[in-house]
Amino acid sequence: MNATLVGVLGYVVVQLVIGFVVSKRVRTEADYLVAGRQLGPWLAGFSIFATWFGAETCVGAAGRAYEHGISANTSDPFAYGFAVLITGALFASALWRRKLTTLADLFRERYSPGVERLTAIVLIPSSIFWAAAQIRAFGQVLATASDLEVDLAIAIAAAVVIVYTTSGGMWADAVTDVVQGVALILGLVVMTIAVAWEFGGIPETLAAIEPEKLSFRGSFDASPLELLERWALPICGSVFAQELIARISSSKTARIARNATLTAGSAYLLVGLLPVFLGLAGTKLVPGLEAGEQVLPTLAHERFGAVIFVLFAGALVSAILSTVDSCLLVASSLASHNVIVPLRPGITEAQKVRLARVGVVVFGLAAYLLALQAEGVYEMVESASAIGSSGVFVVMLFALHSRFGGVRAAFAALIVGTATYLLGPTIGLAGWPYAASLIGALGAYVLFGLFERRVSA
C-alpha cells in the first residue's frame, strides 16, 4: 500500500463517517428517500450537480475526447447538461408541487397502480447500469493507485459504495454531496492548472492540439435520424431521470427546486468542460494509451505525482460516490416504495426504511456483477439513459400537461418504447434505436389514446 492509495482510502473513510453521522436523522421512509423534503438551496443545488457529475463525465468524456476529439462529446457535457437545464426551466416547479416520493407515484395518480409498477420495473435497470458504471470507474481509480488487479479493485469499490449508501439515504447523500462537489471542482481545477502550466497556458495548450480534434464538425456528420439519436438519447433519457426528480422532491419549496436545478445544470456545463480539456491535452502529454478512459488517472499519476493524483482521485471518488449512492437509492426506492410496499398494507415506517436498505444491498450486488462484465463506462451510461426512458418520457409529458390518454395508452407507450429500443439493432434500426423508440412510444400512446376516447364516447 503506497501513500497515494492511503490518501484515496482516507478520503473514502471521511465520506463514510459523514454518511454514518448524518444517517442518525433517518426515522421515516420520507427521511430516507427524500430527506424529509427539507433541502435548502445549497444542499439541493450541490446534490443535483454532484449526482449528475458522475464517472462518465470525468473518465468517459475525457476518454472520448482523447480518442476522437471534442466532436465525440455531444452527450457529455453538452446534452446531459442541457437536460438538467430543461428540467429546471420547464418541469421542476410542477414536479415539486406533486409531492412525489418517486417518479412512479405520478403514474399511479394519473393512470393506475399497474402503470406505476410497470414504470418502476422499467426504470430500475437504468439505475443499476448507471451505478455499475460508477463502480467500474471507482475500481479503475483503485487499480491505478495500487498494484491491485482491476477485478479485485472493482470488488472493493462495490463493497464501499454499498455500505456508504445503505447507511444514510438521501440526508447523508445531500450533506456529503456538498463535500464531494467542492472536492470535485477543486480537484479538476487544480489538474487543469497543472496541465496548462506544462504548455505555458490554456491558449498554448489548445494550440498544441491537432485542429481536427478541436472541431465540432464530426458531431453533425450524420443523417438527420442519427443526429436525433445523438441528442435525444441523453436529453429525453435524462429529463425525467428519477435521480434528478428525487432531489427536486427533496427541496423545501418549488422555487428552491427550480433554482437549484438551473444552477446545477449551468455548473455541470461549465465544470464538465474541464475533463474534455484534460482529455485533449492528454493526447500530447500521455500519447499512445490503449484505453482512452485511462487518460485522467494516468495523467495525474504519471505526470504530476502523488499530491496531484490524490487531488484528482478525491475529485473522481467524489463524483462516483455522489452518483452511485443516488442510483442505488433510486433503484431501491422504486422497488420498495412502488412495488413491494403497496402489497404489504400496514407496514411500519421502520420496516419501510429497512426494506429500502435491503434493496440498496441487492441492487448494489447486481451493479457489481454488471461492472465486472462491462467494457466501458461511457457505453454503460448510454445504456442507462436509454433503457425504458423513451416510453417514460412520452407518458410523463402527457401526464403533466394533458388529460389525453388513459391506462391503455400509458401501458402501450411504455411497452412499445422499451421493446423498440431493445429490438432495434435486430430489426434494422442499429443507427437510431432510441429515436425509433421515441417515435414508437409516441405513436402507441396517441393511437391507444384515440381508441380510449372513442370507446368512452
Stockholm file with secondary structure:
# STOCKHOLM 1.0

chainA/1-457         MNATLVGVLGYVVVQLVIGFVVSKRVRTEADYLVAGRQLGPWLAGFSIFATWFGAETCVGAAGRAYEHGISANTSDPFAYGFAVLITGALFASALWRRKLTTLADLFRERYSPGVERLTAIVLIPSSIFWAAAQIRAFGQVLATASDLEVDLAIAIAAAVVIVYTTSGGMWADAVTDVVQGVALILGLVVMTIAVAWEFGGIPETLAAIEPEKLSFRGSFDASPLELLERWALPICGSVFAQELIARISSSKTARIARNATLTAGSAYLLVGLLPVFLGLAGTKLVPGLEAGEQVLPTLAHERFGAVIFVLFAGALVSAILSTVDSCLLVASSLASHNVIVPLRPGITEAQKVRLARVGVVVFGLAAYLLALQAEGVYEMVESASAIGSSGVFVVMLFALHSRFGGVRAAFAALIVGTATYLLGPTIGLAGWPYAASLIGALGAYVLFGLFERRVSA
#=GR chainA/1-457 SS CCHHHHHHHHHHHHHHHHHHHHGGGCCSHHHHHHGGGCBCHHHHHHHHHHHHSCHIIIIIHHHHHHHHCGGGCIIIIIIHHHHHHHIIIIIHHHHHHTTCSSHHHHHHHHTCHHHHHHHHHHHHHHHHHHHHHHHHHHHHHHHHHSSCCHHHHHHHHHHHHHHHHHHHHHHHHHHHHHHHHHHHHHHHHHHHHHHHHHHTSHHHHHHHSCGGGGCCGGGGCSCHHHHHHHHHHHHHTTTTCHHHHHHHHHBSSHHHHHHHHHHHHHHHHHHHHHHHHHHHHHHHHSTTCSCGGGHHHHIIIIISHHHHHHHHHHHHHHHHHHHHHHHHHHHHHHHIIIIIGGGSTTCCHHHHHHHHHHHHHHHHHHHHHHHHHCSCHHHHHHHHHHTTHHHHHHHHHHHHHCCCCCHHHHHHHHHHHHHHHHHGGGGTCTTCHHHHHHHHHHHHHHHHHHHHHHHHC
#=GC SS_cons         CCHHHHHHHHHHHHHHHHHHHHGGGCCSHHHHHHGGGCBCHHHHHHHHHHHHSCHIIIIIHHHHHHHHCGGGCIIIIIIHHHHHHHIIIIIHHHHHHTTCSSHHHHHHHHTCHHHHHHHHHHHHHHHHHHHHHHHHHHHHHHHHHSSCCHHHHHHHHHHHHHHHHHHHHHHHHHHHHHHHHHHHHHHHHHHHHHHHHHHTSHHHHHHHSCGGGGCCGGGGCSCHHHHHHHHHHHHHTTTTCHHHHHHHHHBSSHHHHHHHHHHHHHHHHHHHHHHHHHHHHHHHHSTTCSCGGGHHHHIIIIISHHHHHHHHHHHHHHHHHHHHHHHHHHHHHHHIIIIIGGGSTTCCHHHHHHHHHHHHHHHHHHHHHHHHHCSCHHHHHHHHHHTTHHHHHHHHHHHHHCCCCCHHHHHHHHHHHHHHHHHGGGGTCTTCHHHHHHHHHHHHHHHHHHHHHHHHC
//
